[in-house]
Amino acid sequence: MPARSPYDYAVIRVVPRVEREEFVNVGVLVSCPGSSLLVAGIELDETRLRALDPGVDIDAVRLHLQAIERICRGGRDAGPIGQLPVRARFHWLTAKRSSIIQMSPVHTGRCLEPGQIVEHLLTRMVRPIPPRE
């Protein structure tokens, strides 16, 4: 039986009006230390976000979410944070903030295929729940 790889993840949330503490899950951030994986899966549902705040600046939200993806990829275009080791970038991204983009607490899991866990978590944590039949 293949060994399961441990991974950590956090749900990426957009909190359009921080004082109201309402949010929409828009993605997941996954780190798998055994495979040096750090990836963000993002699916911004503008309709759900505008339901919380019709005046939300969608373009600004997109820019912030793109910055998360750049930091995950690392390298020069990700700025000084992108130069840090993978785990340090994960911890920096998941640090508690009071801003329009926030992360859930970090959770841990184990999987057989680290590359497939993002899709699983997006379905489970971000995408709308399909109606029951």
N, C-alpha and C positions, 0 to 999 in steps of 0.2 A: 504494500500500500504506500503511495507517495506521501511524503511528509507535507503537512500543512504549514504554510508560511504565516507568521503573525503580521498583522498590519494595524495601523492606527488610522482613524478617520475623524473628520469633523464635518458638520453640515454648514455650508456657506449660506448666510442669511442676509437679506436686505431689509433694513429697518428704516423705512423712509422718513419717519418722524420719531426720533429716538425717545423723545419725552413720552410717547404713547406706548412704547415697548411692543408694538405690533410688528410682525415680520413675515416674510415669504421666504421659504427655502428655495434657493436658486442653484445650488450645486453642492458638490462634495469635494473635500480635500483628502487625499489618501497618501499615506506614507508606508512603505514596506521596506524596513531597513535591510532585510536579507537580500533584496534585489535592487537596492538603491533607487527604489521607485518613489517619486514625488510627483503627483499629478492632480490637477483639478479638472473635474467634469462639471461644466456649467450649462444650465438651460434656463435662461431668463424668460419667464412668462409675464410679459408686459401687462396683460389684462388683469392678472391676479395682483400685480404690484400696484397698478392704478386703482384697483378697488380699495386699497388701503390709503392711497394718497394720489388723487387725480392730478396733482401738480408736480409729482416727482420728476426730477431731471433724469430721464432714461439715459441720455447720452453720458452724463457723469457716472451713472451706475455702471454702464458698459465699460467705461475707461478704468474704473476701479477693479472690475472683474477681470479685465484683460491684464492688469498689473499682477493679479494673483497668478494667472497662467504664465506670465513671463518669469515671475520669481520661481515658480515650480520648474520651469525649463532651465533656469540658471543662466550663467554666462554674463558677458559684459552688458548686453542690452537690458539686463534685469537690475542694473544698478548695484550698489554695495551689498545689498541683501542677497542678490543673485550670486555673489561670489562665495557665500558661506557654504559649508557642507550641507548635504541634503537634510539631515535631522535638525540642524540649526535653523534652516529655512522653514521647516515644518513648524517648529516651536515658535518662531517669530510670527508666522502667519496665524497661528492659533492663539496667540496671546490675547487676553481680554482687552476689548476696546469699547469705547462708547462712541461709535460712529455709525454711519449709514450701512457699512459692510461689517458684519460680525460673524463670528464662528460659534458653533455650539460647543459644549464641552467635548473633549476628545474621548472617543470610544475605541475599544480594541476588539479585534476579531482574528479569525484564522481562515485561510483559504487555500485551495489547491492551485489556483491560477491568479496570481496578483494582478495581471494585466486585465482580467475580466471583472474585478471587484468594483470598479468605478461604475460600470453599466448596471450591475446589481444594485448598488447603493442609490444611483439616480432613480431607478424604478421604485425602490422602496421608500426613499426619503424625500424626493423632490417632485417627481411627476405626479399629476393629479391621480387620485385613486379612481380606478374604473368603477362604474356602477355595478352593483351586484345583480345577478340575473335571477 
